[in-house]
């Protein structure tokens, strides 16, 4: 059965909604890249109007009537009289549209307007507060956002924790009850491995990556890597932003950003590879399904699996640098002429507790996520107050990583997510790390000589595999179904932990 014909009354409405959302996304992208500083108030109103219009169209009586032709509103399932007539794509489209409709219909229009406007305003304040390292400047907006997000959980409803209602938006089906034991298992093994690494007699010198590197050449080299990965600059672009991010308006218009520092070479390169993984996912979605759930990414955990797979499994591997280190050495001959590939590989993989999450090594990265997960729960469940966050943050950093930031810009103000109202997002990074290893292990089994292909710089062979196995399906499957379908196994922390123990056991001679 042809989904786009039989469900045309639905897909036409969904396309109109997506056009409004895409227009809002363009304005959001511009807000972070080019908008002049005094444009914030007007931009917030523009974004709120577009988001409210999109919400109104989604929850309209017309949409309800259209869905009511095929969906039982009492159960959310297909009508028994017609359920057997649909193909898999049709059933998935109806299932996911009903999920979106059901969630959105619980939120009053005036609430959507208030939340959209405050998020747009808060992001502008956060940028300035971070520049000045002044948490007190951001605090009033953070308090407003927290009140709005708690209000949202009341509308959405929850069984155990109000935080579950927010988690479910980014990772459908995820809950505090699911994440706590998973994170506990990870934490025990990660801390044990970290202690062994820190006690190792092997001491890695990473000073070479913190010398002076011309920023324009850094960006040029990063563009070269993005191109090798298969990121299509005819359908994308690379810009600078306060916090690296990827945004997509259509598979033919996917944009990534980075930040670049003269004396911190890894920042630009690895944020480009990370965001490039996101960009490849969005460029790999089926353009014929644009506007429907089948043309959208499945979940943030799956999305993060793509960025972390490219950043770590590929970008921090020996195979990758056997190809690209000679090129890098040529670009920065004044810095790297006396440094061999093994020295450079060790430097970019050095384990050391650090202040900034996006610059953390593979081992300590998840400890940053667990810290944020705990804080977010406490904020949403009102066990702590926003005004106390700098002290809470610093205490948890000392407990988890043994270091304390000297200024808020390197601590509680370092991430953009809370200014966007994105509470519940952070756990998807760790979930994505787990998915990434399972996917990469499977790719290694199915692609003959994958390591050799990477060593030869033929990265697109992996891009094609990911596109066929993951990207092009959109929200056709649930996350559990997709992971089982691709790897033959459910989500598990074991492959990720084994990967870290093997990699760093060899590097640190444990």
C-alpha positions as CSV (number, residue, x, y, z in Angstrom):
1,X,0.0,0.0,0.0
2,X,1.4,3.4,-1.0
3,X,1.6,5.4,2.3
4,X,1.9,8.8,0.6
5,X,-1.3,8.2,-1.4
6,X,-3.5,6.4,1.2
7,X,-2.5,8.8,4.0
8,X,-2.3,11.9,1.9
9,X,-4.8,13.9,4.0
10,X,-2.5,13.3,7.0
11,X,0.9,13.8,5.2
12,X,-0.2,17.1,3.7
13,X,-1.0,18.5,7.1
14,X,2.2,17.1,8.6
15,X,4.2,18.8,5.8
16,X,2.7,22.2,6.6
17,X,3.6,21.7,10.2
18,X,7.2,20.7,9.3
19,X,7.5,23.8,7.1
20,X,6.7,26.0,10.1
21,X,9.1,24.1,12.3
22,X,11.9,24.3,9.7
23,X,11.3,28.1,9.4
24,X,11.7,28.4,13.2
25,X,14.8,26.3,13.1
26,X,16.4,28.6,10.5
27,X,15.7,31.5,12.8
28,X,17.2,29.6,15.8
29,X,20.3,28.8,13.7
30,X,20.7,32.4,12.7
31,X,20.2,33.5,16.4
32,X,23.3,31.6,17.3
33,X,25.4,32.4,14.3
34,X,24.7,35.8,12.7
35,X,21.9,37.7,14.6
36,X,23.0,41.0,16.1
37,X,23.1,41.2,19.9
38,X,20.0,43.5,20.1
39,X,17.8,41.2,18.0
40,X,17.0,38.8,20.8
41,X,13.7,40.2,22.0
42,X,12.2,40.4,18.4
43,X,13.6,37.0,17.6
44,X,12.1,35.4,20.7
45,X,8.6,36.7,19.6
46,X,9.1,35.4,16.0
47,X,10.1,32.0,17.3
48,X,7.3,31.8,19.7
49,X,4.8,32.7,17.0
50,X,6.0,30.0,14.6
51,X,6.2,27.3,17.3
52,X,2.7,28.2,18.5
53,X,1.3,28.0,15.0
54,X,3.0,24.6,14.4
55,X,1.6,23.3,17.7
56,X,-1.9,24.6,16.9
57,X,-1.9,22.8,13.6
58,X,-0.7,19.6,15.2
59,X,-3.4,19.5,17.9
60,X,-6.2,21.0,15.7
61,X,-9.6,19.4,15.5
62,X,-8.9,18.8,11.8
63,X,-5.8,16.8,12.7
64,X,-7.8,14.9,15.3
65,X,-10.5,14.1,12.7
66,X,-7.9,12.9,10.2
67,X,-6.2,10.6,12.7
68,X,-9.5,9.4,13.9
69,X,-10.1,7.7,10.6
70,X,-7.4,5.2,11.4
71,X,-6.5,5.5,15.1
72,X,-8.6,4.4,18.1
73,X,-8.4,7.5,20.4
74,X,-9.0,5.3,23.5
75,X,-6.1,2.9,22.9
76,X,-3.9,4.8,20.4
77,X,-3.9,1.7,18.3
78,X,-5.0,1.1,14.7
79,X,-8.7,0.6,14.2
80,X,-9.3,-3.2,14.2
81,X,-11.3,-2.9,11.0
82,X,-8.4,-1.5,9.0
83,X,-5.3,-2.5,10.9
84,X,-4.5,-5.4,8.7
85,X,-4.6,-3.3,5.6
86,X,-1.5,-1.2,6.4
87,X,2.0,-1.9,5.4
88,X,4.8,-1.5,7.9
89,X,5.6,2.1,6.8
90,X,2.0,3.1,7.1
91,X,1.7,1.6,10.6
92,X,4.9,3.3,11.7
93,X,3.8,6.7,10.4
94,X,0.4,6.4,12.2
95,X,2.0,5.2,15.4
96,X,4.6,8.0,15.5
97,X,2.2,10.7,14.5
98,X,-0.2,9.6,17.2
99,X,2.6,9.7,19.7
100,X,3.4,13.3,18.7
101,X,-0.2,14.3,18.6
102,X,-0.9,12.8,22.0
103,X,2.0,14.5,23.7
104,X,1.4,17.9,22.1
105,X,-2.4,17.9,22.8
106,X,-1.6,17.8,26.5
107,X,0.2,21.2,26.3
108,X,-1.9,24.4,26.2
109,X,-1.2,26.8,23.4
110,X,-0.3,29.7,25.7
111,X,2.2,27.4,27.5
112,X,3.9,26.6,24.2
113,X,4.2,30.3,23.5
114,X,5.6,31.1,26.9
115,X,8.1,28.3,26.8
116,X,9.3,29.0,23.2
117,X,9.8,32.7,24.0
118,X,11.7,32.1,27.2
119,X,14.0,29.5,25.6
120,X,14.9,32.0,22.8
121,X,15.6,34.8,25.4
122,X,17.5,32.5,27.8
123,X,19.9,31.4,25.1
124,X,21.0,35.0,24.4
125,X,21.5,35.6,28.1
126,X,23.4,32.4,28.5
127,X,25.8,33.4,25.7
128,X,26.7,36.7,27.4
129,X,26.7,35.2,30.9
130,X,29.1,32.5,29.8
131,X,31.4,35.1,28.1
132,X,31.6,37.0,31.4
133,X,31.4,33.9,33.6
134,X,28.6,35.4,35.6
135,X,26.0,32.8,36.7
136,X,23.9,35.4,38.5
137,X,23.1,37.0,35.1
138,X,21.7,33.7,33.8
139,X,20.0,32.7,37.0
140,X,16.6,34.5,36.7
141,X,16.1,33.0,33.2
142,X,17.1,29.5,34.4
143,X,14.5,29.8,37.3
144,X,11.8,30.7,34.8
145,X,12.7,27.8,32.5
146,X,12.7,25.4,35.5
147,X,9.2,26.6,36.5
148,X,8.1,26.1,32.9
149,X,9.5,22.6,32.6
150,X,8.0,21.6,35.9
151,X,4.7,23.0,34.6
152,X,5.2,20.9,31.5
153,X,5.6,17.7,33.4
154,X,2.3,18.4,35.1
155,X,0.6,18.6,31.8
156,X,2.3,15.5,30.4
157,X,1.9,13.4,33.5
158,X,4.2,10.7,34.8
159,X,4.1,7.6,37.0
160,X,7.3,7.8,39.1
161,X,9.4,10.8,38.5
162,X,8.5,14.1,36.7
163,X,11.9,13.8,35.1
164,X,10.6,10.8,33.1
165,X,8.2,13.0,31.2
166,X,11.1,15.1,29.9
167,X,13.4,12.1,29.2
168,X,10.7,10.5,27.1
169,X,10.8,13.4,24.6
170,X,14.4,12.8,23.8
171,X,14.6,9.0,24.3
172,X,11.2,7.4,24.0
173,X,10.7,4.9,26.8
174,X,13.6,6.0,28.9
175,X,13.1,6.5,32.6
176,X,15.0,7.2,35.8
177,X,14.2,3.6,36.9
178,X,16.0,2.4,33.7
179,X,18.9,4.7,33.8
180,X,19.9,4.5,37.5
181,X,21.0,0.8,37.4
182,X,22.6,1.3,34.0
183,X,24.6,4.3,35.2
184,X,25.6,2.5,38.4
185,X,27.0,-0.4,36.4
186,X,28.9,2.0,34.2
187,X,30.2,4.1,37.1
188,X,31.7,1.2,39.0
189,X,33.7,0.0,36.0
190,X,34.7,3.4,34.8
191,X,35.9,4.6,38.2
192,X,37.9,1.3,38.6
193,X,39.5,1.7,35.2
194,X,40.2,5.4,35.8
195,X,42.0,4.6,39.1
196,X,44.2,2.0,37.3
197,X,45.0,4.4,34.5
198,X,46.0,7.2,36.9
199,X,48.2,4.7,38.9
200,X,49.9,3.5,35.7
201,X,53.6,4.0,35.2
202,X,52.9,5.2,31.7
203,X,52.7,9.0,31.6
204,X,51.5,10.5,28.3
205,X,52.6,13.9,27.3
206,X,49.9,15.8,25.4
207,X,51.6,19.2,25.4
208,X,51.9,18.9,21.6
209,X,48.2,19.5,21.0
210,X,48.1,22.6,23.2
211,X,50.7,24.6,21.3
212,X,49.8,27.5,18.9
213,X,47.9,26.2,15.9
214,X,46.7,28.7,13.3
215,X,42.9,28.7,13.5
216,X,42.2,29.1,9.8
217,X,44.3,26.1,9.1
218,X,42.5,24.1,11.8
219,X,39.2,24.9,10.1
220,X,40.6,24.0,6.7
221,X,41.8,20.6,8.0
222,X,38.5,20.0,9.7
223,X,36.6,20.6,6.5
224,X,38.9,18.1,4.8
225,X,37.9,15.5,7.4
226,X,34.2,16.3,7.1
227,X,34.4,15.8,3.3
228,X,36.2,12.5,3.7
229,X,33.5,11.3,6.1
230,X,30.9,12.0,3.4
231,X,29.4,15.2,4.7
232,X,28.1,17.0,1.6
233,X,28.9,20.7,1.6
234,X,26.4,21.1,-1.3
235,X,23.8,20.2,1.3
236,X,25.5,21.7,4.4
237,X,27.9,24.2,5.8
238,X,30.3,24.8,8.7
239,X,30.1,27.8,10.9
240,X,31.3,29.0,14.3
241,X,29.2,29.1,17.4
242,X,29.5,29.5,21.2
243,X,28.6,25.8,21.6
244,X,29.0,23.3,18.7
245,X,25.7,22.0,17.3
246,X,24.0,20.6,14.3
247,X,20.7,21.7,12.9
248,X,18.7,20.4,9.9
249,X,15.9,22.0,7.9
250,X,15.8,19.2,5.3
251,X,18.2,16.5,4.2
252,X,19.4,19.0,1.5
253,X,20.1,21.6,4.2
254,X,22.0,20.4,7.2
255,X,24.4,22.7,9.0
256,X,27.1,22.0,11.6
257,X,29.1,24.4,13.8
258,X,32.3,24.3,15.8
259,X,34.5,26.5,17.9
260,X,38.2,26.9,17.4
261,X,40.9,27.9,19.9
262,X,44.5,28.7,18.9
263,X,46.1,26.7,21.8
264,X,43.6,23.8,22.0
265,X,43.9,21.9,18.7
266,X,41.5,19.0,19.7
267,X,38.5,21.3,20.3
268,X,37.8,22.3,16.7
269,X,38.7,19.0,15.1
270,X,36.8,16.6,17.3
271,X,33.8,18.9,17.6
272,X,33.7,18.9,13.8
273,X,33.9,15.1,13.6
274,X,31.3,14.8,16.3
275,X,28.9,17.3,14.7
276,X,29.7,15.7,11.3
277,X,28.3,12.4,12.6
278,X,25.1,14.2,13.5
279,X,25.1,15.9,10.0
280,X,25.6,12.6,8.2
281,X,22.5,11.2,10.0
282,X,20.4,14.2,9.0
283,X,21.7,14.2,5.4
284,X,21.0,10.4,5.2
285,X,17.3,10.7,6.1
286,X,14.9,9.9,3.2
287,X,13.9,13.3,1.6
288,X,10.7,11.7,0.2
289,X,9.5,11.3,3.7
290,X,10.3,14.8,4.8
291,X,7.5,16.2,6.9
292,X,6.5,12.9,8.4
293,X,8.0,11.0,11.4
294,X,9.6,8.6,8.9
295,X,11.8,11.5,7.7
296,X,13.0,12.4,11.2
297,X,15.8,11.0,13.4
298,X,14.7,8.2,15.7
299,X,15.9,9.5,19.1
300,X,18.6,11.6,20.6
301,X,20.4,8.4,21.8
302,X,20.6,7.1,18.3
303,X,21.6,10.5,17.0
304,X,24.4,10.7,19.6
305,X,25.5,7.2,18.7
306,X,26.4,8.5,15.3
307,X,28.4,11.5,16.5
308,X,30.2,9.5,19.2
309,X,30.9,6.6,16.8
310,X,32.7,9.0,14.4
311,X,34.4,11.0,17.1
312,X,35.8,8.1,19.0
313,X,35.6,4.8,17.2
314,X,36.9,6.4,14.0
315,X,38.4,9.8,14.9
316,X,40.5,8.6,17.9
317,X,41.6,5.4,16.2
318,X,45.1,4.4,15.0
319,X,43.7,3.4,11.6
320,X,42.3,6.9,11.1
321,X,45.5,8.7,11.9
322,X,47.7,6.4,9.8
323,X,45.9,8.0,6.9
324,X,45.4,11.6,8.1
325,X,48.4,12.2,10.3
326,X,50.8,12.7,7.4
327,X,48.3,15.3,6.0
328,X,48.0,17.0,9.4
329,X,51.8,17.0,9.8
330,X,52.1,18.7,6.4
331,X,49.6,21.4,7.4
332,X,51.3,22.0,10.7
333,X,54.9,21.1,9.9
334,X,56.1,23.8,12.2
335,X,54.5,22.0,15.2
336,X,54.5,18.3,14.3
337,X,57.7,17.7,12.3
338,X,59.3,16.0,15.3
339,X,56.2,14.2,16.6
340,X,55.5,10.7,15.2
341,X,52.0,9.2,14.7
342,X,52.1,7.0,17.9
343,X,53.0,10.1,20.0
344,X,50.2,12.0,18.5
345,X,47.7,9.1,18.9
346,X,48.7,8.8,22.6
347,X,48.3,12.6,23.1
348,X,44.7,12.8,21.7
349,X,43.8,9.7,23.8
350,X,45.3,10.8,27.1
351,X,43.1,10.1,30.1
352,X,42.9,13.1,32.4
353,X,39.9,14.5,34.4
354,X,39.0,17.8,32.8
355,X,36.5,20.6,33.4
356,X,34.8,20.7,30.0
357,X,32.4,17.9,28.9
358,X,32.8,18.2,25.2
359,X,36.6,18.1,25.5
360,X,36.6,15.1,27.9
361,X,38.3,11.8,27.1
362,X,36.3,8.7,26.4
363,X,36.7,7.3,29.8
364,X,35.7,10.3,32.0
365,X,33.1,11.7,29.5
366,X,30.3,9.6,31.0
367,X,31.1,10.9,34.5
368,X,30.3,14.4,33.2
369,X,26.9,13.0,32.0
370,X,26.1,11.3,35.3
371,X,26.8,14.5,37.2
372,X,24.3,16.4,35.0
373,X,21.8,13.6,35.2
374,X,21.8,13.8,39.0
375,X,21.5,17.6,39.0
376,X,18.7,17.7,36.5
377,X,16.6,15.2,38.5
378,X,17.2,17.2,41.7
379,X,16.2,20.4,40.0
380,X,13.0,19.0,38.4
381,X,12.0,17.2,41.5
382,X,12.7,20.4,43.6
383,X,15.3,18.8,45.9
384,X,17.7,21.7,45.1
385,X,17.4,25.3,44.1
386,X,18.8,26.9,41.0
387,X,20.6,29.6,43.0
388,X,22.8,27.0,44.6
389,X,23.9,25.3,41.4
390,X,27.5,26.7,41.2
391,X,28.3,25.2,44.6
392,X,26.4,22.0,43.8
393,X,28.2,21.7,40.5
394,X,31.6,22.2,42.0
395,X,31.0,19.7,44.8
396,X,29.9,17.0,42.3
397,X,32.9,17.8,40.0
398,X,35.2,17.2,43.0
399,X,33.4,14.0,43.9
400,X,33.3,12.6,40.3
401,X,36.5,13.9,38.8
402,X,38.6,15.3,41.6
403,X,38.8,18.8,40.1
404,X,36.9,22.0,40.7
405,X,36.3,24.8,38.2
406,X,37.6,28.2,39.2
407,X,34.9,30.0,37.2
408,X,31.4,29.4,36.2
409,X,32.1,29.5,32.5
410,X,34.1,26.2,33.0
411,X,31.5,24.8,35.3
412,X,27.8,25.3,35.5
413,X,27.6,27.7,32.5
414,X,29.6,25.5,30.1
415,X,26.6,23.8,28.3
416,X,23.9,25.4,26.2
417,X,21.2,22.8,27.0
418,X,19.5,24.3,30.0
419,X,19.2,27.7,28.3
420,X,17.3,25.8,25.5
421,X,15.0,24.2,28.1
422,X,16.5,20.8,27.1
423,X,16.2,19.1,30.5
424,X,16.3,15.3,29.9
425,X,18.8,15.6,27.0
426,X,22.1,14.8,28.8
427,X,21.5,11.1,29.5
428,X,21.2,10.5,25.7
429,X,24.9,11.1,25.4
430,X,25.7,8.1,27.5
431,X,23.1,6.0,25.9
432,X,24.6,7.1,22.5
433,X,28.0,6.0,23.7
434,X,26.7,2.5,24.4
435,X,24.8,2.3,21.0
436,X,27.9,3.6,19.2
437,X,30.1,0.6,20.1
438,X,27.5,-1.9,19.3
439,X,26.9,-0.4,15.9
440,X,30.6,0.0,15.2
441,X,31.3,-3.6,16.2
442,X,28.6,-4.8,13.9
443,X,29.9,-2.7,11.0
444,X,33.3,-4.2,11.6
445,X,31.8,-7.7,11.2
446,X,29.8,-6.8,8.1
447,X,32.2,-4.6,6.2
448,X,35.2,-6.6,4.9
449,X,38.5,-5.0,6.1
450,X,36.8,-1.9,7.7
451,X,40.0,-0.9,9.5
452,X,41.9,-1.1,6.3
453,X,39.3,1.1,4.5
454,X,39.6,3.7,7.3
455,X,43.4,3.5,7.1
456,X,43.2,4.2,3.4
457,X,41.0,7.2,4.0
458,X,37.9,5.5,2.5
459,X,35.5,6.6,5.2
460,X,32.5,6.7,3.0
461,X,32.2,2.9,3.1
462,X,31.2,3.3,6.8
463,X,28.9,6.2,6.0
464,X,27.1,4.0,3.4
465,X,26.6,1.2,5.9
466,X,25.2,3.6,8.6
467,X,22.9,5.1,6.0
468,X,21.5,1.7,5.0
469,X,21.3,0.3,8.5
470,X,20.2,3.4,10.5
471,X,19.8,6.8,8.8
472,X,17.3,6.2,6.1
473,X,14.7,4.5,8.3
474,X,13.9,7.6,10.3
475,X,11.4,6.7,13.0
476,X,10.2,3.5,11.2
477,X,11.3,1.4,14.2
478,X,11.4,1.9,17.9
479,X,14.9,2.2,19.3
480,X,14.9,-1.2,20.9
481,X,13.7,-2.7,17.6
482,X,16.4,-0.9,15.6
483,X,19.3,-1.9,17.8
484,X,18.1,-5.5,17.8
485,X,17.6,-5.4,14.0
486,X,21.1,-3.9,13.3
487,X,23.2,-5.8,15.9
488,X,21.0,-8.8,16.9
489,X,21.4,-7.8,20.5
490,X,19.6,-5.4,23.0
491,X,21.3,-2.4,24.4
492,X,24.1,-3.4,26.8
493,X,26.9,-1.6,28.6
494,X,29.3,-4.5,28.2
495,X,30.6,-3.8,24.7
496,X,31.4,-0.2,25.6
497,X,33.1,-1.1,28.8
498,X,35.1,-3.9,27.1
499,X,36.1,-1.5,24.3
500,X,37.5,1.1,26.9
501,X,39.2,-1.6,29.0
502,X,40.9,-3.0,25.9
503,X,41.9,0.3,24.4
504,X,43.3,1.9,27.5
505,X,44.7,-1.3,28.9
506,X,46.9,-1.4,25.8
507,X,47.7,2.4,25.8
508,X,48.5,2.5,29.5
509,X,50.0,-1.1,29.7
510,X,47.5,-2.1,32.5
